[in-house]
Amino acid sequence: MSSILDKDSPGGASPADTGDTKLNRHVGRIGLLFAGVGSIIGSGWLFGAMNAAKTAGPAATISWALGGFMILLIGLCYAELGTMFPLSGGVVRFPHISFGSFASYMTGWITWVACMAVAPIEVEGALTYATKYADFTTVKCVDACSSDAPVTVHTLTGLGMVVAIIAMAVFVVINYFGVRWFARVNNILVWWKLIIIAIVIVAFLVTHFDGGNFTSKGFAPMGAHGMFTAIATSGIVFSFLGFRQGIELAGETDNPRRNVPFAVIGSVLLCALIYVLLQVAFIGALSGGDLAKGWSQVNFADDFGPLAAIATILGLGWLATLLYIDAIVSPADTGLIYTTVTSRISYAMARNGNAPQALAKTTKNGVPLISMILAFFVGLILFLPFPSWQQLVGFITSATVLSFGSGPLVLMTFRKQIPEHERPFRLPGGKVVAFFAFWSANLIVYWTGWETNSKLFMAVLLGVVLLGVMYVVNAAKGQQPQWDWKGGSWYIPWLGGLALISWLGDYGGGQGVLHFDTAFPVTFVFSIIVMAWSYYVQLPRDQVDVYIEHSQAEAQAEEVELGASAH
């Protein structure tokens, strides 16, 4: 593994050094927006409205708005960064420029884990709805099994596991044909998803809308605690996470300056409006009998498809059929997108010099096939500890938000490191927004709860172990990259501190030392400390310039290669 600071080549290996590394730049403005919208609207909307209502009651409408706002804060930071350096896999490359290789490795590992888990959960979501037609899942009790209100999930059966593996393989095959073909198909699928959601909202509102449902059992029966818990654990944040596609595919769009902010901001705002309307329609469509035992006990006979179950109860059999069809289409589209993005994360890590160079090799269609195959096999492994949609959603939420956390810190340090660098989109009040975005990320991780976060931090430790193995192997070969340990030193107190705060909290199996009210000031101060630490250890300007030169040379090389491949 060659050093990215090789003295014979500013910034490290040139594109030619890594073999064939072409990516095809065929994603336009609408294509990039639809990549975000298509990724945001996956399986989350099929389950999120019911899960959020059970956790927060009618206050779930506020949970959706707050969740969208918190994600938008993070997205705004990436909109500035994505236009400064429009490279594929930018979420990994930004911290590399500002903090060095260790920071980019940690960001890349967490991001890869989060993205790699999305295709499996989309498959699980589709098979949960499809259980109406075959035994793809079975009901399993996971909590309070002996009580009158046990918590159950739908886990994959043997048949479901076989079909899930086939579906994951199909994602790889489709992506093999390249970004141009995929973008065309995705645009069609996104229109389908938007139309179906609009039909559901209008049909529910017109057929049956009981405004009394918003107050009959209390607007916020679980209080503020339930309202904020729903943001992290009911699929709300999970349902917004696709905004990152505008960043990950920035190196593959024809006009990053215009397209990246449009895609990032537009996808979050559009989907936030859709989700709030859907939640309102869902609450109003329920009957009095559905709420007899309170919001936490809302359930249906065919609870593997809550929206379809309501449609059936309302006598809208045609709508239920559409929903069962969409339960295949929506998750499949999102799974396709994340198969693309996951491979480009490992591609970016390899280009940064902190992953095997084989992961940066691409086919003649511009597809990093080795990276894609790796994500396929690791994704299959995730079916074992998380065999249901409900069990995996919290893990993905926490991991993805954790991977976003470096973005606000990079924006803050870039304002000092390279103040004169061109910013096609300059975020107003950037430093203030960056802090609240970082604080939001920490809060969402905390609200996810220790039971889920403990698994996440175990995955982080695995990444550290792999880094140690890679370091030893590189040392034996005499090819040790410059890891910039000091520049990424803030990662240790950040991840360690978050793990401690989560363990001390009263969410999801924590010790109950921290509570809802005390967690806010604790995470606020904690966020200030970590942000100040990262600001203090940022790389010096001369080293940042080397990394920028490398990234710009790489972008220019991609332009030349892409121009040649387009003819």
C-alpha positions in Angstrom: 0.0 0.0 0.0 1.7 3.2 -1.2 1.8 6.4 0.8 -0.5 9.1 -0.3 2.3 11.6 0.5 4.9 10.0 -1.8 7.5 12.7 -2.4 7.8 11.8 -6.1 4.2 12.5 -6.7 2.4 15.3 -4.8 -0.4 13.8 -2.8 0.6 10.3 -3.6 -0.2 7.8 -6.3 -1.6 9.1 -9.6 -4.7 7.6 -11.0 -2.6 5.5 -13.3 -0.9 3.9 -10.3 -4.0 2.2 -9.1 -4.9 0.5 -12.4 -8.1 1.2 -14.2 -10.0 3.6 -11.9 -12.5 5.3 -14.2 -16.0 6.4 -13.0 -18.5 7.5 -15.5 -19.9 11.1 -15.1 -23.5 10.6 -16.4 -25.7 11.9 -13.5 -27.4 15.2 -14.2 -29.2 17.7 -11.9 -32.5 15.8 -11.7 -30.7 12.5 -11.7 -28.7 13.6 -8.7 -31.8 14.9 -6.9 -33.7 11.7 -7.7 -30.7 9.6 -6.5 -31.2 11.4 -3.1 -35.0 11.1 -3.1 -34.9 7.5 -4.3 -32.5 6.6 -1.6 -34.4 8.5 1.1 -37.7 6.9 0.1 -37.0 3.2 0.7 -38.6 0.9 3.2 -38.7 3.6 5.9 -42.0 5.1 4.9 -43.7 1.7 4.8 -43.0 1.2 8.5 -42.0 4.6 9.9 -45.5 6.1 10.3 -46.8 3.3 12.4 -43.6 2.9 14.5 -43.4 6.6 15.2 -47.0 6.8 16.2 -46.6 3.9 18.6 -43.6 5.6 20.2 -44.7 9.3 20.2 -48.5 9.3 19.5 -49.7 12.2 17.3 -46.6 14.1 18.3 -44.8 11.9 15.7 -45.7 14.6 13.2 -43.3 16.9 15.2 -40.8 14.1 15.3 -40.7 13.9 11.5 -40.2 17.6 11.2 -37.5 17.8 13.8 -35.7 14.7 12.4 -35.8 16.3 8.9 -34.4 19.6 10.4 -31.6 17.9 12.2 -30.6 16.0 9.1 -30.9 19.2 7.0 -28.3 20.9 9.3 -25.9 18.1 8.5 -26.8 18.1 4.9 -26.1 21.8 4.6 -22.5 21.3 5.8 -22.0 18.6 3.1 -23.5 20.8 0.4 -20.6 23.3 0.9 -18.0 20.6 1.1 -19.4 18.7 -1.9 -19.1 21.7 -4.2 -15.5 22.5 -2.9 -14.3 19.0 -3.7 -16.7 17.2 -6.0 -15.2 13.7 -5.8 -16.9 10.3 -5.6 -16.9 9.1 -2.0 -16.6 12.7 -0.7 -17.8 11.8 2.8 -14.6 9.9 3.3 -12.3 12.2 1.4 -13.2 15.5 3.1 -11.8 14.5 6.5 -8.7 13.1 4.7 -7.9 16.6 3.4 -8.5 18.3 6.7 -7.3 15.8 9.3 -5.3 13.2 7.4 -5.3 9.4 6.8 -6.3 8.2 10.3 -9.4 10.4 10.4 -10.4 9.4 6.9 -9.9 5.7 7.7 -12.2 5.9 10.7 -14.8 7.9 8.8 -14.5 5.5 5.9 -14.9 2.4 8.1 -18.0 3.7 9.9 -19.5 5.0 6.7 -18.9 1.7 4.9 -20.4 -0.2 7.7 -23.5 2.0 7.7 -24.0 2.0 3.9 -23.3 -1.7 3.6 -26.2 -2.5 6.0 -28.8 -0.6 4.0 -29.2 -3.1 1.1 -29.9 -5.9 3.7 -32.5 -3.9 5.5 -34.3 -2.9 2.3 -34.5 -6.6 1.4 -35.9 -7.4 4.9 -38.5 -4.6 4.5 -39.6 -5.9 1.2 -39.8 -9.5 2.4 -41.8 -8.4 5.5 -44.6 -7.0 3.4 -44.3 -10.0 1.0 -45.0 -12.4 3.9 -48.7 -11.9 2.9 -48.0 -14.2 0.0 -45.3 -16.6 1.3 -43.6 -17.5 4.6 -40.6 -15.2 4.1 -40.7 -14.0 7.7 -42.1 -15.2 11.0 -43.2 -13.3 14.1 -40.7 -13.5 17.0 -41.0 -12.0 20.5 -38.0 -9.9 21.6 -39.2 -8.1 24.7 -41.8 -8.6 27.5 -42.8 -11.9 26.0 -44.9 -13.0 29.0 -46.9 -9.8 29.3 -50.1 -8.7 27.6 -48.1 -6.4 25.3 -45.1 -8.3 24.0 -42.7 -6.6 21.6 -42.5 -8.6 18.4 -40.5 -8.4 15.1 -40.7 -10.2 11.8 -37.5 -12.3 11.3 -36.4 -14.0 8.1 -37.3 -17.7 7.7 -35.1 -20.2 5.8 -37.1 -19.4 2.6 -36.7 -15.6 3.4 -33.0 -16.0 3.8 -32.6 -17.7 0.4 -34.7 -15.0 -1.4 -32.7 -12.3 0.5 -29.4 -13.7 -0.8 -30.8 -13.8 -4.4 -32.0 -10.2 -4.1 -28.7 -9.0 -2.9 -27.0 -10.7 -5.8 -29.4 -9.0 -8.2 -28.4 -5.6 -6.9 -24.8 -6.4 -7.8 -25.6 -7.6 -11.3 -27.7 -4.6 -12.1 -25.0 -2.2 -10.8 -22.4 -4.0 -12.9 -23.8 -2.4 -16.0 -22.8 1.1 -14.8 -24.1 4.4 -13.6 -25.6 5.6 -16.8 -28.0 2.7 -17.1 -28.7 2.7 -13.4 -29.6 6.5 -13.4 -32.1 6.0 -16.1 -33.9 3.2 -14.3 -33.7 5.0 -11.0 -35.5 8.1 -12.4 -38.4 5.9 -13.4 -38.6 4.2 -10.0 -38.4 7.4 -8.1 -41.4 8.8 -10.0 -43.3 5.6 -9.1 -42.5 6.0 -5.4 -43.6 9.6 -5.3 -46.8 8.8 -7.1 -47.6 5.9 -4.8 -47.0 7.9 -1.6 -49.1 10.8 -2.9 -51.9 8.3 -3.7 -51.7 6.9 -0.2 -51.8 10.3 1.5 -54.8 11.5 -0.6 -56.7 8.2 -0.3 -56.4 8.1 3.5 -57.3 11.8 3.9 -60.4 11.5 1.6 -61.7 8.1 2.7 -61.4 8.4 6.5 -60.0 11.2 8.5 -60.8 11.5 12.2 -59.3 14.6 13.7 -60.2 13.4 17.1 -57.4 10.9 17.0 -54.9 13.7 17.5 -56.2 14.4 21.0 -58.4 11.5 22.2 -55.4 9.7 23.8 -53.3 12.8 24.3 -51.2 14.6 21.6 -47.9 13.5 23.2 -48.8 10.5 25.5 -45.2 9.6 25.9 -44.1 13.2 26.5 -41.0 14.8 25.0 -39.0 11.6 25.7 -41.1 9.6 23.3 -41.1 12.3 20.7 -37.3 12.4 20.6 -36.9 8.7 20.9 -39.0 8.2 17.8 -36.6 10.3 15.8 -33.8 7.8 16.3 -35.5 4.5 16.8 -38.7 4.4 14.8 -37.1 4.8 11.3 -37.5 8.6 11.1 -33.8 9.6 10.8 -33.3 6.3 8.8 -35.9 7.6 6.4 -33.9 10.8 5.7 -30.4 9.3 5.4 -30.4 9.1 1.6 -29.6 12.8 1.2 -25.9 11.7 1.2 -26.1 10.4 -2.4 -25.8 14.0 -3.6 -22.4 14.0 -2.0 -21.2 10.4 -2.7 -22.0 10.8 -6.4 -20.7 14.4 -6.7 -17.8 13.2 -8.8 -20.2 11.6 -11.2 -22.4 14.6 -12.0 -21.9 17.0 -14.8 -22.2 20.3 -12.8 -21.4 19.8 -9.1 -21.6 23.5 -8.3 -25.3 23.6 -9.3 -26.3 20.1 -8.8 -24.9 19.1 -5.3 -26.7 21.8 -3.2 -29.9 21.4 -5.2 -29.9 17.6 -4.6 -28.9 17.7 -0.9 -31.2 20.4 0.2 -34.0 19.6 -2.2 -34.2 15.9 -1.3 -34.5 16.6 2.4 -37.1 19.3 2.2 -39.2 17.4 -0.3 -39.2 14.2 1.6 -39.8 16.0 5.0 -43.0 17.4 3.6 -44.1 14.0 2.2 -43.4 12.3 5.5 -45.2 14.8 7.7 -48.3 14.6 5.4 -48.1 10.8 5.5 -48.0 10.7 9.3 -51.0 13.0 9.5 -52.9 10.8 7.1 -52.0 7.7 9.0 -53.1 9.1 12.3 -56.4 10.3 10.9 -57.1 7.1 9.1 -57.2 5.0 12.3 -60.5 4.0 13.9 -61.4 4.3 17.5 -61.0 0.6 18.0 -57.4 0.8 16.8 -56.7 3.2 19.7 -58.6 1.5 22.4 -55.5 0.3 24.2 -53.5 3.4 23.6 -50.9 4.4 21.0 -48.2 2.0 22.1 -50.6 -0.9 21.4 -51.8 0.1 17.9 -51.6 -3.1 15.8 -53.2 -4.9 12.9 -53.9 -8.5 12.0 -51.5 -8.1 9.0 -49.0 -6.0 10.9 -46.2 -6.9 8.5 -47.8 -4.3 6.2 -49.4 -1.6 8.4 -50.2 0.8 5.5 -51.7 -2.0 3.4 -53.6 -3.2 6.5 -55.3 0.2 6.9 -56.1 0.4 3.2 -57.8 -3.0 3.5 -59.8 -1.9 6.6 -60.9 1.2 4.7 -62.1 -1.0 1.8 -59.4 0.2 -0.5 -58.3 -3.2 -1.8 -56.8 -1.6 -4.9 -54.6 0.6 -2.8 -53.5 -2.3 -0.6 -52.4 -4.1 -3.8 -50.4 -1.1 -4.9 -48.7 -0.9 -1.5 -47.7 -4.6 -1.7 -46.2 -3.9 -5.1 -44.4 -0.8 -3.9 -43.1 -2.7 -0.9 -41.0 -4.5 -3.5 -40.2 -1.5 -5.7 -39.3 1.1 -3.1 -36.8 -1.0 -1.1 -35.3 -2.5 -4.2 -34.6 1.0 -5.6 -32.9 2.1 -2.4 -31.0 -1.2 -2.2 -29.7 -0.6 -5.7 -28.6 2.9 -4.8 -26.7 1.8 -1.7 -25.1 -1.0 -3.5 -23.6 1.7 -5.8 -22.7 4.0 -2.9 -21.1 1.3 -0.7 -18.8 0.3 -3.4 -17.7 3.9 -3.9 -16.9 4.3 -0.3 -14.4 1.6 -0.4 -13.2 2.9 -3.7 -12.6 6.3 -2.1 -10.8 4.7 0.8 -8.5 2.9 -1.6 -7.8 6.1 -3.5 -6.9 7.8 -0.2 -4.4 5.1 0.4 -5.9 3.5 3.6 -7.5 0.5 2.0 -6.2 -2.2 -0.4 -5.7 -0.7 -3.9 -7.7 -3.5 -5.5 -10.8 -1.9 -4.2 -10.2 1.1 -6.5 -10.1 -0.9 -9.7 -13.1 -0.5 -12.0 -14.5 -2.3 -14.9 -14.8 -0.9 -18.5 -18.3 0.3 -17.4 -16.8 2.4 -14.6 -17.9 0.0 -11.8 -15.7 -0.8 -8.8 -16.6 -4.5 -9.0 -14.3 -5.8 -6.3 -15.7 -3.2 -3.8 -19.2 -4.2 -4.8 -18.6 -7.9 -4.3 -17.0 -7.3 -0.9 -20.1 -5.3 0.3 -22.3 -8.1 -1.0 -20.7 -10.8 1.2 -20.5 -8.6 4.3 -24.1 -7.6 3.8 -25.1 -11.3 3.9 -23.4 -11.7 7.2 -25.6 -8.9 8.7 -28.7 -11.1 8.3 -27.5 -13.2 11.2 -27.4 -10.7 14.1 -30.2 -8.5 12.6 -32.7 -10.9 10.9 -35.5 -8.3 10.9 -36.2 -4.7 9.7 -36.9 -3.5 13.2 -33.7 -4.9 14.7 -31.5 -3.4 12.0 -33.0 0.1 11.6 -31.5 1.5 14.8 -28.1 0.2 14.0 -28.1 1.8 10.6 -29.4 5.1 12.0 -26.7 5.4 14.6 -23.9 4.3 12.3 -24.8 6.6 9.5 -25.3 9.6 11.7 -22.0 8.8 13.3 -20.3 8.8 9.9 -21.8 12.2 9.2 -20.3 13.7 12.3 -17.0 14.4 10.7 -18.5 16.7 8.1 -19.4 19.6 10.4 -15.9 19.4 11.9 -14.3 19.5 8.5 -16.4 22.5 7.5 -15.3 24.3 10.6 -11.6 23.6 10.1 -11.7 24.4 6.3 -12.9 27.9 7.2 -9.5 28.4 9.0 -7.3 26.1 6.9 -8.3 27.3 3.4 -10.4 30.4 3.9 -9.7 31.6 0.3 -10.6 28.4 -1.4 -13.5 28.7 -3.9 -16.8 27.8 -2.3 -19.5 27.6 -5.1 -22.0 27.1 -2.3 -21.0 29.0 0.9 -23.2 28.0 3.9 -24.4 31.2 5.7 -23.5 31.1 9.4 -21.3 28.1 8.6 -19.6 27.7 12.0 -22.9 28.0 13.9 -24.7 25.5 11.7 -21.7 23.2 11.8 -21.8 23.1 15.6 -25.6 22.4 15.8 -25.2 19.8 13.1 -22.5 18.0 15.1 -24.6 18.3 18.3 -27.6 16.9 16.4 -25.5 13.9 15.3 -24.4 13.2 18.8 -28.0 13.5 20.2 -29.4 11.1 17.6 -26.7 8.5 18.4 -27.6 8.9 22.1 -31.3 8.5 21.5 -30.7 5.3 19.7 -29.9 3.6 23.0 -27.1 1.5 24.4 -28.5 -1.8 23.3 -28.0 -0.9 19.7 -25.0 1.4 20.2 -23.1 -1.4 22.0 -23.1 -3.4 18.7 -22.1 -0.3 16.7 -19.1 0.5 18.9 -18.1 -3.2 18.7 -18.1 -2.7 14.9 -15.9 0.4 15.4 -13.5 -1.6 17.5 -13.3 -4.2 14.8 -12.3 -1.4 12.4 -9.5 -0.4 14.8 -8.3 -4.0 14.9 -8.2 -4.2 11.1 -6.3 -0.9 11.1 -3.7 -2.5 13.5 -3.4 -5.5 11.2 -3.0 -3.3 8.2 -0.3 -1.3 10.0 1.7 -4.4 10.8 1.4 -5.7 7.3 2.5 -2.4 5.8 5.4 -2.2 8.2 6.6 -5.6 7.2 6.5 -4.6 3.5 8.2 -1.2 4.3 5.3 0.6 2.6 3.7 2.4 5.6 1.5 5.4 4.7 1.7 8.6 6.7 -1.3 8.1 9.0 -1.5 11.7 10.5 -2.3 10.3 14.0 -2.4 13.7 15.6 -4.8 15.2 13.0 -7.3 12.4 13.7 -6.7 12.2 17.5 -10.1 13.7 18.2 -11.8 10.5 17.0 -10.7 8.7 20.2 -12.4 10.9 22.7 -15.4 11.4 20.4 -16.2 7.8 20.0 -15.2 6.8 23.5 -17.1 9.6 25.0 -20.2 8.8 23.0 -20.0 5.2 24.0 -19.8 6.3 27.7 -22.7 8.8 27.4 -24.8 6.1 25.7 -24.0 3.6 28.4 -24.9 6.1 31.2 -28.1 7.1 29.5 -31.7 5.9 30.1 -32.3 4.8 26.5 -32.3 1.2 25.4 -30.6 -0.7 28.2 -28.4 2.2 29.5 -27.5 2.6 33.2 -30.1 5.4 33.8 -27.6 7.8 35.2 -28.3 10.4 32.5 -31.9 11.2 31.7 -33.8 13.0 29.0 -33.3 16.5 30.5 -29.7 16.1 31.6 -28.5 14.5 28.3 -29.0 17.8 26.4 -26.5 19.9 28.4 -24.1 16.9 28.7 -24.0 16.3 24.9 -23.9 20.0 24.3 -20.7 20.5 26.3 -19.3 17.2 25.0 -19.8 18.5 21.4 -18.0 21.7 22.2 -15.0 19.8 23.6 -14.7 17.5 20.6 -15.1 20.2 18.1 -12.5 22.4 19.9 -10.1 19.4 20.0 -10.5 18.8 16.2 -10.0 22.5 15.5 -6.8 22.4 17.6 -5.2 19.3 15.9 -6.1 20.2 12.3 -3.4 19.6 9.7 -1.1 22.5 8.9 -1.7 24.4 5.8 1.2 23.0 3.8 0.0 19.5 4.3 -3.6 20.4 3.5 -2.3 21.9 0.2 -0.6 18.6 -0.6 -3.9 16.7 -0.1 -5.8 19.3 -2.1 -3.3 19.1 -4.9 -3.7 15.4 -4.9 -7.6 15.6 -5.0 -7.6 18.1 -7.8 -5.1 16.1 -9.8 -7.3 13.1 -9.3 -10.4 15.0 -10.4 -8.6 16.3 -13.5 -7.5 12.8 -14.4 -11.0 11.5 -14.0 -12.3 14.3 -16.3 -9.7 13.3 -19.0 -10.5 9.6 -18.6 -14.3 10.2 -18.6 -14.1 12.4 -21.6 -12.2 9.7 -23.4 -14.6 7.0 -22.4 -17.6 9.1 -23.5 -16.6 9.0 -27.1 
